[in-house]
Amino acid sequence: MSRVGRKPVSVPGGVKVSIADRMVTIEGSKGTLKFEHRPEVTVEWTEASKELGVTIPEGKGDDRVSKALWGTTRAILSNMVEGVSKGYEKKLEIVGVGWNAQQAGTDLKVNVGYADPVMIAIPDGVSVAVDKQLVTVSGADKQKVGQFAAEVRASRPPEPYNGKGVKYADEVIQKKAGKSAQ
């Protein structure tokens, strides 16, 4: 039995849920998210208690794939409800002299020590705020926000000797001693 899958997802006020076939649509103040769940699990919406429930149909309870998808589906739905009500945010710091970022239309232009600036396309549903060397990525979809932040970080990962590079705001870089003169 999945401990995560068994718990119902409570839906706060102001969030609308609709289920059509296998497509779950969740609308809130931060946006609308859609998710098509796998046929191995069943998603039910209870209007009276404002809860989403995920179950496995009879006879499928012994299958390992069904058990794995049970908890995963519940976690995805929980993240969707939180995303449309509160939203997600990741902050990145650009560490380096003269290194910065700026928004250029639908792209993020990152100058991180290469001959040419790195252009990263901003996906739909993700908003980016730039303040010199601080980049804030926010949106309703947790996966899109995390993936875009990871792509920005991958443009120049932090190096352990000088600490230069693009890092998450709460990330701690372990510095190495480097070569020493004898």
Residue, then its C-alpha position, 0 to 999 in steps of 0.5 A: m500500500s502506498r502511504v503517499g497515495r492513500k492520503p487525499v489531496s485537500v483543495p483550498g477555496g478558490v481552486k476549481v477542479s474538473i475531471a474528464d475521462r483521464m484529464v484532470t484540470i485544476e484552475g486557480s489564481k496563478g493559472t490553469l494546469k492540466f494532467e492526464h493520469r495513467p490508466e492504472v490509477t483512478v482519480e476522484w473529485t469529492e465536491a462536498s469535502k473538497e478533496l482529490g482521491v487517487t485509488i487503484p482499481e480492483g485487481k491491480g493492487d498487486d502490480r508494482v507499476s500500479k503501486a508506483l504510479w499511485g503515489t506519483t499521481r497523488a504527488i503530481l496532483s498535490n503539486m498542481v494544487e499548490g502551484v495554482s494557489k501559491g505558485y513556485e519560485k526559484k532564485l539564482e545568483i550569478v557570481g562573477v565580475g561583470w557577469n549578469a543576466q537580462q531579459a531579451g523578449t522571450d529569452l533570457k540573455v546570460n553573460v557569464g564569461y563566454a565570448d558570446p552571451v548564452m540565450i535561453a528561451i523562457p517557456d510558457g507559464v514561467s515568468v522571470a525577474v532579473d535584478k543585475q546578478l539575481v534571477t527569480v524564476s516563478g510560475a504555477d508548474k513546479q516542473k517547468v520552474g525547476q527545469f528552467a532554473a536548472e537550464v540557467r544554472a547549467s549555462r555556467p555551473p559554480e566552480p569550487y576554486n573561486g566560487k564563480g558561476v550561476k548557483y541557487a540562492d540557498e546553495v552552498i559551494q564547498k571551496k577547494a584549496g587549490k594549488s599552493a606555492q612551495 
